[in-house]
């Protein structure tokens, strides 16, 4: 898996003094669509570290769920989003998953 950081991501993480990020899968589905798990970048280390693959690039440790480390997601890009001064990280190149659950049993 190839991970790319845009330049402003490194600056953002340095300002916050953070060296670990992970991609979590948040349920953003509704009542009619059922559960849809969307990739979200979160700061820090994940709680269940054993279900994540670890990648280190540019002195930043990225934790990606083992289930996402496959040929469907060969290139992952982390970008900085700035909406009205509220900054957050977003991920491109990772698919959303429509499943019944995104629990440990699925990894």
Secondary structure, DSSP 8 states (H G I E B T S, - for coil): -EEEE-HHHHHHHHHHT--EEEEEEEE---TTT--EEEEEEEES--S-GGGEEEEEETTEEEEEEGGG-SGGG-EEEEEEEEETTEEEEEEES---EE-S--SGGG-
